[in-house]
Amino acid sequence: MSDAATSGSLANLPEFSVTELSAALKRTVEDQFALVRVRGEISGLKFHSSGHVYFDLKDDKAVLNAVIWRGNVARLRVRPEAGMEVILTGKLSTYAGSSRYQIIVEQVELAGLGALMAMLEERRKKLAAEGLFDSARKKKLPFLPEVIGVVTSPTGAVIRDIMHRLEARFPRRVLLWPVAVQGEKAAAEITAAIHGFNAFKAPLPKPDLIIVARGGGSVEDLMAFNDEAVVRAAAASLIPLISAVGHETDTTLIDFAADVRAPTPTAAAELAVPVRAELLAQTLDMERRALRCFSKGMEDRRRHLAQLARVLPRAESLFAGPRQRLDTASDKLQHALRRNLQSHQVRFGKTAARLRDGMLKDRLAVYGERAAALAARATRAEKTRLAQARRHLEGLARELELISYRSVLERGFALVKGADGAVRRRAAAVKPGEALTLTFADGDAAVQAGAQAGEGIAPAKPAKKKQGTDQGSLF
C-alpha cells in the first residue's frame, strides 16, 4: 500500500477523547467480565475511614487491584486479612482516574481447607495469648440450675434433642434465644444472644447456665462459632457456658473459650442437670444409711448404759454414809446457829453504841457547820443592808440638795425675813422702818426697810452665820 493510501486510511479512524476512550474501555471490561472468580493472596490491605476496603490480589506473576464497597463489607462470610489466600467473586471494572482495572468484590472465600485451618490456627493463637482460653477463667457449672438459656436455631433438631434429654433426666425451665447458626448473620446473632442472657435483670428470669448448640456440618458451616466476636462473648460471659457445636470430632474456637465443652448437644443437656431418678435413689440410700447409723449408735449407748448400771452399788449403801453425815451436821448446826446468833447480838450492840456516838458527833459537826454558815450569811446580809441604806441616804441627800433654797441663793438671790422670823414674800408685807434679815449664800445681813415707799433698805450690821447648819427653812 502506498503512503497516500495509508495516510487516507488513518484519516478515516474515529477520534476519541480521553474520557470517551476510558468510558468505552469500562463498558467493554464490565460487559466481558460481568462476574468472575479470581484466586490469589491478599496484600496491601487497607480499611478506609469511609467503610470501603482496598487491597491487592496477587500471585507470583501479576497483581490485581480490589475494592469492597461499604455495603458489602457487612455481608462478607470471611473477613479479609493480609496474607490470606482467597477466592474473590465479583466483576471487573476500570478506574479512569489512574488508568487501571480492578475487581469489585461481592464475596470472599478462603482458597481451600488448608488456608481456612491456617487462619483459624492464627486466630486461636492470638486469642490464647490474650488469656481467653486460660483454665483459671473457667467457671464451675451449677449442680442443678433453675433456668437454662439455650442459644440455637429454633427450627433444628438440636433444641428438640436438648429438651427431650432434659425431660428424661431432670425437667428444668428453658429459655430459647433463636439465632441463625450459619450464614452471614449467624455470628452477630450468637454474640448478641450471649450478651443478652447476661444482661437479664428482674423481673426477667436470668439463666443459671447457657448452652450454645448446633448440629454437625462442614468447617465452613461452623465458621460462625469461630468468629472472634463470638469467642470473646463466650469468654466474657458471667454465666457458666457450655459449648455444644457439631459432632464429637468437630472443634471450634468457642469450645476453647467456653467453661465446658460438650461433644454433642445431647451431651450438653446431660452435663447441665443430674439424673433425677439417680438423685432420688441416692437420697433414699443415704436416708437408710443414716437410720442404720442412728439405730446402731442408740443400741451401743443402751448396752453401755446397762453395763454401767450392773457395776453400780446398791442405793442403800450409796446413801448410808451421806445420811449419817447429814444427821451429825444437823446436830452441829443447831448449836452453831445459837452461838452465831449470840455472837451477832454482841457485835450488833457494840456497833449500835459506836453508831450512836458517831451519829451524835456527826450531828454536832453538821450543826456547827450550819451555824457557821448562818453566821456568815448574817454578816453578808448585814453588810448588804448597810450598803443599801447608805446608797439610799446618799440619794436622798442629793435630792434634798437639789430642792434646797441654798442652791437658789448661790445664784445671787436672798431670803428676806422679818423681825418675827417670818419670810417676806411680797413688798407689801414689809412695813416702813421694819428691821429685816437678808440671808445670802455665805451668811445673813441685818437691814431696815425705808420710811416711805420707794426708799431703799438701809444696811445694818451683818449677822453672824450660824454654826453647824448648812440649810435653812423656806417657810
C-alpha positions as CSV (number, residue, x, y, z in Angstrom):
1,M,0.0,0.0,0.0
2,S,1.3,3.4,-0.8
3,D,1.9,6.2,1.7
4,A,-1.0,8.1,0.3
5,A,-3.4,5.2,0.8
6,T,-2.1,4.6,4.4
7,S,-2.5,8.2,5.1
8,G,-6.1,8.2,3.9
9,S,-7.0,5.1,6.0
10,L,-5.6,6.7,9.2
11,A,-7.6,9.8,8.5
12,N,-10.8,7.6,8.5
13,L,-10.1,6.2,12.1
14,P,-12.6,7.6,14.6
15,E,-11.2,10.1,17.1
16,F,-11.8,9.7,20.9
17,S,-11.3,12.0,23.8
18,V,-9.6,10.5,26.9
19,T,-12.9,10.4,28.8
20,E,-14.7,8.7,25.9
21,L,-12.0,6.1,25.5
22,S,-12.0,5.4,29.3
23,A,-15.8,5.0,29.3
24,A,-15.6,2.7,26.3
25,L,-13.0,0.6,27.9
26,K,-15.0,0.5,31.1
27,R,-18.1,-0.8,29.3
28,T,-16.1,-3.4,27.4
29,V,-14.4,-4.7,30.5
30,E,-17.6,-4.8,32.6
31,D,-19.6,-6.5,29.8
32,Q,-17.0,-9.1,29.1
33,F,-16.2,-9.8,32.8
34,A,-19.6,-9.2,34.5
35,L,-19.0,-12.0,37.0
36,V,-15.7,-13.6,37.7
37,R,-13.9,-15.7,40.4
38,V,-10.3,-14.9,41.0
39,R,-7.9,-16.7,43.3
40,G,-4.8,-15.1,44.9
41,E,-3.2,-13.7,48.0
42,I,-4.3,-10.5,49.8
43,S,-1.7,-7.8,50.3
44,G,-1.7,-4.1,50.9
45,L,-4.9,-4.4,52.9
46,K,-6.5,-1.0,53.9
47,F,-9.7,-0.4,55.8
48,H,-10.7,3.2,54.8
49,S,-12.5,5.5,57.1
50,S,-15.3,5.7,54.6
51,G,-16.0,2.0,55.3
52,H,-14.7,0.7,52.0
53,V,-11.9,-1.9,51.9
54,Y,-9.0,-1.6,49.4
55,F,-6.3,-4.3,48.8
56,D,-4.3,-6.1,46.1
57,L,-4.8,-9.6,44.9
58,K,-1.6,-11.1,43.7
59,D,0.0,-14.4,42.6
60,D,3.6,-15.0,41.7
61,K,3.4,-13.1,38.4
62,A,0.6,-10.4,38.5
63,V,-1.3,-8.0,40.7
64,L,-5.0,-7.1,40.6
65,N,-6.5,-4.2,42.4
66,A,-9.6,-5.0,44.5
67,V,-12.2,-2.9,46.3
68,I,-15.1,-3.9,48.6
69,W,-17.8,-1.3,48.9
70,R,-19.0,-0.5,52.4
71,G,-22.4,-2.1,51.8
72,N,-20.9,-5.4,51.0
73,V,-18.4,-5.5,53.9
74,A,-21.0,-6.3,56.5
75,R,-22.3,-9.3,54.4
76,L,-18.9,-11.0,53.9
77,R,-18.7,-14.5,55.3
78,V,-14.9,-14.2,55.6
79,R,-13.2,-11.1,56.9
80,P,-10.2,-10.3,54.7
81,E,-6.8,-10.4,56.3
82,A,-3.3,-9.7,55.0
83,G,-1.5,-12.8,53.6
84,M,-4.8,-14.8,53.3
85,E,-5.2,-16.9,50.2
86,V,-8.8,-16.3,49.0
87,I,-11.2,-16.7,46.1
88,L,-12.9,-13.4,45.2
89,T,-16.2,-13.2,43.4
90,G,-17.2,-10.0,41.7
91,K,-17.0,-8.1,38.5
92,L,-14.1,-6.3,36.7
93,S,-14.2,-2.6,36.1
94,T,-11.8,0.2,35.4
95,Y,-10.8,3.3,37.3
96,A,-10.3,6.2,34.9
97,G,-8.6,8.4,37.4
98,S,-5.4,6.2,37.3
99,S,-5.9,4.1,34.2
100,R,-6.1,0.8,36.0
101,Y,-8.6,-2.0,36.1
102,Q,-9.9,-3.6,39.3
103,I,-12.3,-6.1,40.7
104,I,-15.4,-5.0,42.6
105,V,-15.6,-7.7,45.2
106,E,-19.0,-9.1,46.3
107,Q,-17.9,-12.2,48.2
108,V,-14.7,-13.5,49.8
109,E,-14.0,-17.2,50.3
110,L,-11.0,-19.0,51.6
111,A,-9.0,-20.8,49.0
112,G,-9.1,-24.4,50.2
113,L,-9.4,-26.1,53.6
114,G,-5.7,-25.7,54.4
115,A,-5.9,-21.9,54.2
116,L,-9.0,-21.9,56.4
117,M,-7.4,-24.0,59.0
118,A,-4.3,-21.9,58.9
119,M,-6.4,-18.8,59.5
120,L,-8.2,-20.4,62.4
121,E,-4.9,-21.5,64.0
122,E,-3.6,-18.0,63.8
123,R,-6.8,-16.7,65.4
124,R,-6.6,-19.4,68.1
125,K,-3.0,-18.4,69.0
126,K,-3.9,-14.7,69.1
127,L,-6.9,-15.3,71.5
128,A,-4.9,-17.7,73.6
129,A,-2.1,-15.2,74.0
130,E,-4.7,-12.8,75.4
131,G,-5.6,-15.4,78.1
132,L,-9.2,-16.0,76.8
133,F,-8.7,-19.8,77.0
134,D,-7.0,-20.0,80.4
135,S,-8.3,-22.6,82.7
136,A,-8.3,-20.1,85.6
137,R,-11.1,-18.3,83.8
138,K,-13.4,-21.3,83.7
139,K,-16.4,-21.2,85.9
140,K,-17.9,-24.3,87.7
141,L,-21.3,-25.4,86.4
142,P,-24.2,-25.2,88.8
143,F,-25.3,-28.5,90.2
144,L,-29.0,-28.0,89.5
145,P,-29.8,-24.8,87.5
146,E,-33.3,-23.4,87.8
147,V,-33.2,-21.7,84.4
148,I,-31.2,-22.8,81.4
149,G,-30.7,-20.5,78.4
150,V,-30.2,-22.2,75.0
151,V,-28.7,-20.3,72.0
152,T,-29.5,-22.2,68.8
153,S,-31.8,-22.4,65.9
154,P,-35.5,-22.7,66.8
155,T,-36.3,-25.0,63.8
156,G,-33.5,-27.5,64.0
157,A,-33.3,-30.9,65.8
158,V,-30.8,-29.5,68.3
159,I,-33.4,-27.8,70.6
160,R,-35.7,-30.9,70.4
161,D,-32.8,-33.2,71.5
162,I,-31.9,-30.9,74.4
163,M,-35.5,-30.6,75.6
164,H,-36.0,-34.4,75.3
165,R,-32.8,-35.1,77.3
166,L,-33.6,-32.6,80.0
167,E,-37.2,-34.0,80.3
168,A,-35.7,-37.5,80.7
169,R,-33.1,-36.5,83.3
170,F,-34.4,-33.6,85.3
171,P,-37.0,-31.2,83.8
172,R,-35.9,-27.6,84.1
173,R,-37.1,-24.2,82.8
174,V,-35.6,-23.5,79.4
175,L,-35.3,-20.1,77.7
176,L,-34.6,-20.3,73.9
177,W,-32.8,-17.4,72.2
178,P,-33.4,-18.1,68.5
179,V,-30.4,-17.4,66.2
180,A,-29.1,-18.4,62.8
181,V,-26.4,-21.0,63.2
182,Q,-24.7,-20.4,59.8
183,G,-24.6,-17.7,57.2
184,E,-23.8,-14.0,57.2
185,K,-25.9,-13.0,60.3
186,A,-25.1,-16.0,62.5
187,A,-22.0,-14.6,64.3
188,A,-23.7,-11.3,65.2
189,E,-26.9,-13.0,66.4
190,I,-25.0,-15.6,68.6
191,T,-22.9,-12.8,70.1
192,A,-26.0,-10.7,70.8
193,A,-27.7,-13.8,72.4
194,I,-24.8,-14.4,74.9
195,H,-24.6,-10.8,75.8
196,G,-28.4,-10.6,76.1
197,F,-28.7,-13.5,78.5
198,N,-26.0,-11.9,80.7
199,A,-27.9,-8.6,80.7
200,F,-31.2,-10.0,82.0
201,K,-32.5,-8.2,85.1
202,A,-35.6,-8.7,87.3
203,P,-38.4,-9.5,86.6
204,L,-36.8,-11.4,83.7
205,P,-35.7,-14.9,84.8
206,K,-31.9,-14.8,84.4
207,P,-30.4,-18.1,83.3
208,D,-28.1,-20.0,85.7
209,L,-26.5,-21.8,82.7
210,I,-26.1,-21.1,79.0
211,I,-25.9,-23.7,76.3
212,V,-24.6,-22.7,72.8
213,A,-25.5,-25.5,70.5
214,R,-25.5,-26.5,66.8
215,G,-25.6,-29.8,64.8
216,G,-22.8,-31.1,62.7
217,G,-21.6,-29.6,59.5
218,S,-18.6,-28.7,57.4
219,V,-15.9,-26.4,58.6
220,E,-17.4,-23.6,56.5
221,D,-20.8,-24.3,58.1
222,L,-19.4,-23.9,61.6
223,M,-17.4,-20.7,60.8
224,A,-19.9,-18.6,62.9
225,F,-18.6,-20.3,66.0
226,N,-15.0,-19.5,65.1
227,D,-15.8,-15.8,64.8
228,E,-13.7,-13.6,67.1
229,A,-16.7,-11.7,68.5
230,V,-18.5,-14.9,69.4
231,V,-15.4,-16.3,71.2
232,R,-14.9,-13.1,73.1
233,A,-18.6,-13.0,74.2
234,A,-18.3,-16.6,75.4
235,A,-15.1,-15.8,77.4
236,A,-16.7,-12.7,78.9
237,S,-19.9,-14.4,80.0
238,L,-20.6,-14.1,83.7
239,I,-23.0,-17.1,83.4
240,P,-21.4,-20.5,83.1
241,L,-21.5,-21.6,79.4
242,I,-21.4,-25.0,77.7
243,S,-20.5,-25.1,74.0
244,A,-22.1,-28.0,72.1
245,V,-21.2,-27.3,68.4
246,G,-21.1,-30.0,65.8
247,H,-20.3,-33.7,66.4
248,E,-17.7,-35.1,68.8
249,T,-14.9,-34.7,66.3
250,D,-15.7,-31.1,65.4
251,T,-13.8,-28.4,67.2
252,T,-14.5,-24.7,67.0
253,L,-12.8,-21.7,68.8
254,I,-15.8,-21.3,71.1
255,D,-15.0,-24.7,72.6
256,F,-11.8,-23.2,74.0
257,A,-13.5,-20.1,75.5
258,A,-16.5,-22.0,77.0
259,D,-16.4,-23.2,80.6
260,V,-17.2,-26.7,79.5
261,R,-17.2,-28.3,76.0
262,A,-19.8,-31.0,75.3
263,P,-19.2,-33.3,72.3
264,T,-22.9,-33.1,71.2
265,P,-26.0,-31.0,72.2
266,T,-27.4,-34.1,73.9
267,A,-24.3,-34.4,76.0
268,A,-24.6,-30.7,76.9
269,A,-28.1,-31.5,78.4
270,E,-26.6,-34.4,80.3
271,L,-23.8,-32.1,81.7
272,A,-26.4,-29.4,82.6
273,V,-28.5,-31.4,85.0
274,P,-28.2,-34.7,87.0
275,V,-30.5,-37.7,86.6
276,R,-33.5,-37.2,88.9
277,A,-34.0,-40.9,89.5
278,E,-30.4,-41.3,90.5
279,L,-30.6,-38.4,92.9
280,L,-33.8,-39.9,94.4
281,A,-32.1,-43.3,94.8
282,Q,-29.0,-41.7,96.2
283,T,-31.1,-39.7,98.7
284,L,-33.1,-42.8,99.8
285,D,-29.8,-44.8,100.2
286,M,-28.3,-42.0,102.3
287,E,-31.5,-41.9,104.4
288,R,-31.3,-45.7,105.0
289,R,-27.7,-45.4,106.0
290,A,-28.4,-42.5,108.3
291,L,-31.2,-44.5,110.0
292,R,-28.9,-47.6,110.4
293,C,-26.2,-45.4,111.9
294,F,-28.6,-43.8,114.3
295,S,-30.1,-47.1,115.4
296,K,-26.7,-48.7,115.9
297,G,-25.5,-45.7,117.9
298,M,-28.6,-45.9,120.1
299,E,-28.1,-49.6,120.7
300,D,-24.4,-49.2,121.6
301,R,-25.3,-46.5,124.1
302,R,-28.1,-48.6,125.6
303,R,-25.8,-51.6,126.0
304,H,-23.1,-49.4,127.6
305,L,-25.6,-47.9,130.0
306,A,-26.8,-51.3,131.1
307,Q,-23.2,-52.4,131.7
308,L,-22.6,-49.3,133.9
309,A,-25.8,-50.0,135.8
310,R,-24.7,-53.5,136.7
311,V,-21.5,-52.4,138.3
312,L,-23.1,-49.6,140.4
313,P,-23.5,-50.3,144.2
314,R,-27.0,-50.6,145.8
315,A,-28.7,-47.3,146.6
316,E,-28.8,-48.0,150.4
317,S,-25.1,-48.4,150.6
318,L,-24.6,-45.3,148.4
319,F,-26.7,-43.1,150.7
320,A,-25.8,-44.6,154.1
321,G,-22.7,-42.5,154.6
322,P,-24.2,-39.3,153.4
323,R,-27.3,-39.8,155.7
324,Q,-25.1,-40.2,158.7
325,R,-23.0,-37.2,157.9
326,L,-26.2,-35.2,157.4
327,D,-27.5,-36.2,160.9
328,T,-24.2,-35.2,162.5
329,A,-24.2,-31.9,160.6
330,S,-27.8,-31.1,161.7
331,D,-26.9,-31.5,165.4
332,K,-23.9,-29.3,165.0
333,L,-25.9,-26.8,163.0
334,Q,-28.3,-26.1,165.9
335,H,-25.5,-25.3,168.3
336,A,-23.7,-23.4,165.7
337,L,-26.8,-21.3,164.9
338,R,-27.3,-20.4,168.6
339,R,-23.7,-19.4,169.0
340,N,-23.8,-17.5,165.8
341,L,-26.9,-15.6,167.0
342,Q,-25.3,-14.7,170.3
343,S,-22.1,-13.5,168.6
344,H,-24.1,-11.4,166.2
345,Q,-26.1,-9.8,169.0
346,V,-22.9,-8.8,170.8
347,R,-21.5,-7.4,167.7
348,F,-24.7,-5.6,166.9
349,G,-24.8,-4.0,170.4
350,K,-21.2,-2.7,170.0
351,T,-21.9,-1.5,166.6
352,A,-25.1,0.3,167.7
353,A,-23.1,2.1,170.5
354,R,-20.5,3.2,168.0
355,L,-23.1,4.3,165.7
356,R,-24.9,6.4,168.4
357,D,-21.6,8.1,169.3
358,G,-20.7,8.6,165.8
359,M,-24.1,10.0,164.8
360,L,-24.0,12.5,167.7
361,K,-20.6,13.7,166.7
362,D,-21.7,13.9,163.1
363,R,-24.8,15.8,164.1
364,L,-22.9,18.3,166.2
365,A,-20.4,18.7,163.4
366,V,-23.3,19.3,161.0
367,Y,-25.0,21.8,163.4
368,G,-21.7,23.6,163.8
369,E,-21.2,23.9,160.1
370,R,-24.8,25.1,159.7
371,A,-24.3,27.7,162.5
372,A,-21.1,29.0,160.9
373,A,-22.8,29.1,157.5
374,L,-25.7,31.1,159.0
375,A,-23.3,33.5,160.8
376,A,-21.5,34.1,157.5
377,R,-24.9,34.6,155.8
378,A,-26.0,37.1,158.5
379,T,-22.7,39.0,158.2
380,R,-23.1,39.2,154.5
381,A,-26.7,40.3,154.8
382,E,-25.9,43.0,157.4
383,K,-23.2,44.4,155.1
384,T,-25.6,44.3,152.2
385,R,-28.4,46.1,154.1
386,L,-26.0,48.8,155.4
387,A,-24.6,49.3,151.9
388,Q,-28.2,49.6,150.5
389,A,-29.2,52.1,153.3
390,R,-26.1,54.2,152.7
391,R,-26.8,54.3,149.0
392,H,-30.4,55.3,149.8
393,L,-29.4,58.0,152.2
394,E,-26.9,59.4,149.8
395,G,-29.6,59.5,147.1
396,L,-32.0,61.4,149.5
397,A,-29.2,63.9,150.3
398,R,-28.7,64.5,146.6
399,E,-32.4,65.1,146.1
400,L,-32.6,67.4,149.2
401,E,-29.6,69.4,147.9
402,L,-31.4,69.8,144.5
403,I,-34.6,71.2,146.1
404,S,-32.9,73.3,148.8
405,Y,-33.2,77.1,148.6
406,R,-29.4,77.3,149.1
407,S,-28.9,76.4,145.5
408,V,-31.1,79.4,144.6
409,L,-29.1,81.7,146.9
410,E,-25.9,80.6,145.2
411,R,-27.3,82.2,142.0
412,G,-27.5,85.7,143.7
413,F,-30.9,85.6,145.3
414,A,-31.5,86.5,149.0
415,L,-34.1,85.3,151.6
416,V,-35.9,88.1,153.4
417,K,-37.1,87.6,156.9
418,G,-38.9,89.9,159.3
419,A,-38.1,90.5,162.9
420,D,-40.6,87.8,163.8
421,G,-38.6,85.3,161.7
422,A,-41.3,85.1,159.0
423,V,-40.4,85.2,155.4
424,R,-41.5,88.3,153.5
425,R,-42.5,87.2,150.0
426,R,-44.2,90.5,148.9
427,A,-43.0,94.0,149.2
428,A,-46.4,94.9,150.6
429,A,-45.7,92.7,153.5
430,V,-42.7,94.9,154.6
431,K,-43.6,97.7,157.0
432,P,-41.6,101.0,156.7
433,G,-38.7,101.1,159.1
434,E,-39.1,97.4,159.9
435,A,-35.9,95.5,160.8
436,L,-35.2,92.8,158.2
437,T,-32.7,90.0,158.0
438,L,-31.4,89.1,154.5
439,T,-29.9,85.6,154.1
440,F,-27.4,85.1,151.3
441,A,-25.4,82.0,150.3
442,D,-22.5,83.0,152.5
443,G,-24.4,84.4,155.5
444,D,-27.0,86.8,156.9
445,A,-27.2,90.7,156.8
446,A,-29.5,92.9,159.0
447,V,-31.2,95.8,157.3
448,Q,-34.0,98.3,157.9
449,A,-36.8,99.0,155.5
450,G,-37.2,102.5,154.1
451,A,-39.6,105.0,155.8
452,Q,-41.6,105.5,152.6
453,A,-42.4,103.6,149.7
454,G,-39.6,103.6,147.1
455,E,-36.9,104.2,149.6
456,G,-34.1,101.6,149.7
457,I,-33.2,99.3,152.5
458,A,-30.7,100.7,154.9
459,P,-27.8,98.4,155.6
460,A,-27.2,97.0,159.0
461,K,-24.5,95.0,160.6
462,P,-24.1,91.7,159.0
463,A,-25.3,88.9,161.2
464,K,-23.1,86.0,162.1
465,K,-23.5,82.8,160.2
466,K,-25.0,80.1,162.3
467,Q,-22.6,77.4,163.2
468,G,-23.4,73.8,162.5
469,T,-26.3,74.5,160.0
470,D,-26.0,74.1,156.3
471,Q,-29.6,74.7,155.3
472,G,-32.5,77.0,156.4
473,S,-36.2,76.8,156.0
474,L,-38.0,78.4,153.1
475,F,-41.1,78.9,155.3
